[in-house]
């Protein structure tokens, strides 16, 4: 009897392991923007995109009242300590199934052009993220120093 | 001697040894250290209110020279915010640390705009710029590279640039180059180490 129970429990654990990652959704965690003065025309937003949906997806665009215009950008290392920044090819950040894509300083970010206000620490701004499959996702980005 | 007492002695000895060990370990810097401090030729650039700022004005202090531009959304504010944090953490020694941001985008960054920008991070920070020739001359000892390029239709132009923060000692010699991802903890530990070395 004990053995049967054990086997049942084991089977249950294994099965629950199977389903995790397939039935979930695509979600966005820890969206934030860096504090910056009014004299800085541009700013940046960062976040983690967690794809538990079971199928590949991609971030296509971001809209927010905080920016005159928002684009998906990436930093790239040119060697010798030189860093460059460029719009992401095709304005499309792939988010493969089961993976988390980090938008973070020195890497991918939402380039916020012509900021509509100074970004003061503690403020929040709504971001509307559009994904290829998941569609529009609304998140709130907190302004903080780092 | 009881066994317990012996253990206490042994424990104390081990503790002392490990403390002594770490005290003799050389300090590891958070950036690339120049084995021989590099002499940097003086330069003159312009700050707000038409004020001429020489690099040599800051001799006696530890100076962080950073090349960037105010339209830069990612690394420049990240680095300046880190340096501001380090300066705040230094407490009474904060006066010994100076940050000098040189804009490589004189077309858009007027000295006034720069002053407003850098003071947002810390009141003591100084922002300077000049003609492209003056910027090139100032950047030469640091191996400065920068180049403007088109972003996309609406994003106006972007500037690729050397993203290191350079630390000069109180004699104006280049001692450490910090990569953009050096942590504020590491930079702070370096500053505390350097100040402690002064005795």
Interface residues (C-beta under 8 A of the other chain):
Chain A: X34 X35 X36 X37 X38 X39 X40 X41 X42 X43 X44 X69 X71 X73 X75 X78 X80 X81 X82 X83 X84 X85 X86 X87 X105 X106 X109 X111 X112 X113 X145 X146
Chain B: X70 X71 X72 X73 X74 X75 X77 X78 X81 X82 X85 X113 X116 X117 X120 X143 X145 X149 X151 X152 X154 X155 X156 X158 X160 X161 X162 X163 X164 X177 X179 X180 X181
